[in-house]
Amino acid sequence: MSDPDRLSLHVPEPAVRPGGQPDFSNVKIPKAGSVPRPEIDVAPEEIRDLAYSIIRVLNRDGEAVGPWAGLLSDDELLAGLKHMMTLRAFDARMVMAQRQGKTSFYMQHLGEEAVSCAFRKALNKGDMNFPTYRQAGLLIADEYPMVEMMNQIFSNESDPLRGRQLPIMYSSKEHGFFTISGNLATQYVQAVGWAMASAIKNDTKIAAAWIGDGSTAESDFHSALVFASTYKAPVILNIVNNQWAISTFQGIARGGSGTFAARGLGFGIPALRVDGNDYLAVYAVAKWAAKRARRNLGPTVIEYVTYRVGAHSTSDDPSAYRPKTESEAWPLGDPVLRLKKHLILRGAWSEERHTQAEAEIVDAVIQAQKQAEGHGTLHAGGRPSVRDIFEGVYAEMPPHIRRQRQKAGY
């Protein structure tokens, strides 16, 4: 009698380890402009292929081509370029500030600037984003003051959150930026609930959920897809695939689905993949999904194919798990340089103007930092006051706390 076959556990492994030659042969990149743009009311089953392709507008020569092109004016594109440049300069200063001990922690967006900056311009005022920690471009592109962001990072006396959040976990209802949660994936199902509430109230506002490739392994991600699909919630379900979670490659969370966008297909949700380093493509796909949501046609899953050039955070060393030169081999290029090239090709920009804009943006970031650093330290006396503890916590001040406040002179 033969011995029975022994079982073995499959554990996905990255194609390349530190010290190896970077390999992105698994990233199949279609020709720019070759992916069709379906009608807004298309049935999800008719566009299954879009969950496995990559929508691109900018070609290698910097030209905008295909059915997803032509939605933005030169002025709008110039504003987008400056937003991305601002986010990059902001990141550089804050990473430096963390190294100088001015803040405990920071997470940068290097290489991913187009995703959040372009997406924000596809929304309306009043729409709500439920972001992760790498979507500060949503605030930058909505002209949220940089000094306010720095006040929160430094947790100074002007911190709008009064020291109640980790650095970079911003919050602004006015700018459609829901409070960031350090518990990964929880914001995904919250976004669906917010969108359902908007629909119940017969409002006009839609929601946008954000998640990274690694966090799609969390159960909240799947719960969100169930509710969004069942109730046709007016929500855009964004997945930022930057190839790496905190230290594990995307294959761990992706499993056998082929792409992250394909996860939406089993729920009957339209699913698209887009070049996350192409500002024009990101905007076009986001606008398509937003129009769909506003017309009561339900949710859309969007996977942004991009690359995290920097470390996961200032506490991370990516050389421990990926080749040092991997970012240089990324085939979809740099979002800032690609949009710059396109605008120069159109005659709307130049190398000289770009250099001047870089200097002006860096100066504006430095001035904002000086202003933020000029504010005193929160709880400088060593202990928070009664006001600091309870301000913004209770809807109505309890009587005994009110008496304590009066006794303390408030």
Beta strands, then each sheet from edge to edge (+ up, - down):
strand 1: 128-130
strand 2: 207-212
strand 3: 235-241
strand 4: 271-275
strand 5: 300-305
sheet 1: 1+ 2+ 3+ 5+ 4+
end
